[in-house]
């Protein structure tokens, strides 16, 4: 499947009759997350642009994502069931403070629901020759998020739950930016325990993340192809959810390409990954995650706004949902 997606992406990009010059263009990643409900609890930051706003400039981004889960593992004395859909909507506001500094805040709203994408996912897997695994044995459109150890349920969510998640405070510092399209920045985020941990809407702990991001708008001389990456760590406080299994430190990173296919269309490929969040034998909790995201950004004519449309797929199967659909709107203003 991955080969077919990459081939399609290259054919579309190479087949254009005109290309933008990308002189004032900077590649930006999709602002996406692993929507595994047990991972989403913690303060893992979304993939971040290396651009930092100038003094008195502001930006507003509305993110939405939906993930469909259908997995079960039983390893020794542990059982994990992830069957349902998780929705996340977030509003991110950022403000340039001057001298290369930027402040921001992210406010998310989460929902765990029975959903209705199971039939679509099964047809998607059949079309690409992928396995439906546990889906063939389970009823469609059910919600069951559960973790049990030694026969005792430590987490059990069977009813729809919605509410505000954990608030994140964001701080960025520009490190480097030149006229050749190269940029670099350092970032930090502080996640506050504002979500309900009993409903898997928050972890009940404060988390700190620090990471570095960079981008280059001119990876190829003759084509407007840019690249971006980030790397960092997340230090987690003692959560109310699965505290005995939780790790303290998680490493994360991302790598991607962006192609200015038209004057107002960027096509992107992106890989995000992180180490495991839990000391657990089932891969849904204890495995490292690798997520592949592909799609495009549509830029508005005559304005600073853009819309991102992307799909996320798991590359390591269990730690990442079967399919993640992401939509985003971004605009900037003085």
Secondary structure, DSSP 8 states (H G I E B T S, - for coil): -HHHHHHHHHHHHHT-S-----TT------------HHHHTS-------S----TT-EEEEEEEEEEEEEEEEEETTEEEEEEEEEEEEEEEEEEEEETTEEEEEEEEEEEEE--S-HHHHHHHHHHTT---GGGGTS-SS--EEEEEETTEEEEEE-S-EEEE---EEEEEEEEEE-TTSEEEEEEEEEE---S-GGGTS--SS-EEEEEEEEEES-SSSSS-EEEEEEEEEEEE---SSSTTTB-SEEEEEEEEEEEEEETTEEEEEEEEEE--SB--SSHHHHS-EEEEEEEEEEE-TTSS-EEEEEEEEESSSTTS-SEEEEEEEEEEE-
